[in-house]
Amino acid sequence: MLLKQNRLKKKKDFENISGGQQASGRLLVLKFANNQLDVTRVGFVVSKKVSKKAVNRNRIKRRMRHTCKNEIPKLNKGVDIVLFAKKNIINSEFVDIDKDIKQLLNRTNLYV
């Protein structure tokens, strides 16, 4: 589980990301924008278009959350990040999701 300070929860916070930059991977789309805080916050979006079953959507979010929990200490401070799942993530293994997230973070230069 992510620390409370590292979570994006409010609708307003998710809407602020729309003015930022984005990168697309095989399984995910990563959008990010600077915030005025001293912490990095992460949010996750898995729509019903990915899977109608809540069990599957929650499993995907848990897998994304686990990878991000380990990567947050390595990221720049003061950034809001939202990860959007694509449809083909439903058939992917945890290793593939982990690899895709790390590639997106590396490509967007979010690492310290």
C-alpha positions in Angstrom: 0.0 0.0 0.0 1.2 3.5 -0.8 1.8 6.0 1.9 -1.1 8.4 2.3 1.1 11.3 1.3 2.0 9.6 -2.0 -1.6 9.0 -3.1 -3.7 11.0 -5.6 -7.3 10.8 -4.3 -9.3 13.9 -5.2 -10.9 14.5 -8.5 -9.3 17.9 -8.7 -5.8 16.4 -8.4 -6.6 14.0 -11.3 -7.9 16.9 -13.5 -4.7 18.9 -12.9 -2.7 16.2 -14.7 -4.5 17.0 -18.0 -2.2 20.0 -18.5 0.9 18.0 -18.1 3.0 15.7 -20.3 2.4 12.1 -21.2 4.1 9.0 -22.5 2.6 5.8 -23.8 3.8 2.2 -23.4 2.6 -1.1 -24.5 0.3 -1.6 -21.5 0.0 1.8 -19.9 -0.2 5.5 -20.5 1.7 7.7 -18.0 0.6 11.3 -17.5 2.5 13.7 -15.2 2.6 17.3 -14.1 4.5 19.3 -11.5 2.8 20.0 -8.2 3.6 22.6 -5.6 4.3 20.0 -2.9 7.5 18.4 -1.7 6.3 14.8 -2.4 5.6 12.7 -5.4 2.0 11.5 -5.7 0.6 8.7 -7.9 -2.9 7.8 -9.0 -4.2 4.8 -11.0 -7.0 4.5 -13.5 -8.4 1.2 -14.8 -11.7 1.8 -16.6 -14.5 -0.6 -17.2 -13.4 -0.7 -20.9 -10.4 -2.7 -19.6 -12.6 -5.2 -17.7 -16.2 -5.2 -16.6 -15.2 -7.2 -13.5 -14.1 -5.2 -10.5 -11.9 -8.1 -9.4 -9.8 -7.8 -12.5 -9.6 -4.0 -12.3 -8.5 -4.1 -8.7 -5.9 -6.8 -9.4 -4.4 -4.6 -12.1 -4.4 -1.6 -9.7 -2.7 -3.7 -6.9 0.0 -4.7 -9.4 0.6 -1.1 -10.5 0.6 0.1 -6.9 3.2 -2.5 -5.9 5.7 -1.4 -8.5 5.1 2.3 -7.8 5.6 1.8 -4.1 9.2 0.5 -4.8 9.9 3.2 -7.3 8.7 6.4 -5.5 11.9 6.9 -3.4 13.8 7.0 -6.7 11.6 9.6 -8.4 11.9 13.4 -8.5 10.0 15.3 -5.8 7.1 17.5 -6.6 5.4 15.5 -9.4 1.9 14.1 -9.7 1.7 10.9 -11.8 -1.3 9.1 -13.2 -1.1 5.7 -14.8 -3.9 4.7 -17.2 -4.3 1.0 -18.1 -4.8 0.0 -21.7 -7.1 -2.9 -22.7 -4.3 -5.4 -23.4 -3.1 -5.2 -19.8 -5.8 -7.7 -18.7 -3.8 -10.6 -20.2 -0.4 -9.5 -18.9 1.7 -10.9 -16.1 3.0 -8.8 -13.2 6.5 -8.8 -14.7 5.2 -7.2 -17.9 3.4 -4.4 -15.9 6.5 -3.8 -13.7 8.7 -3.6 -16.8 6.4 -1.2 -18.6 6.1 1.2 -15.6 9.8 1.3 -15.2 10.4 2.0 -18.9 7.8 4.8 -18.9 9.3 6.4 -15.8 12.8 6.2 -17.4 11.6 7.6 -20.7 10.0 10.6 -19.1 13.1 11.4 -17.0 11.2 11.2 -13.7 14.1 9.4 -12.0 16.5 11.4 -9.8 
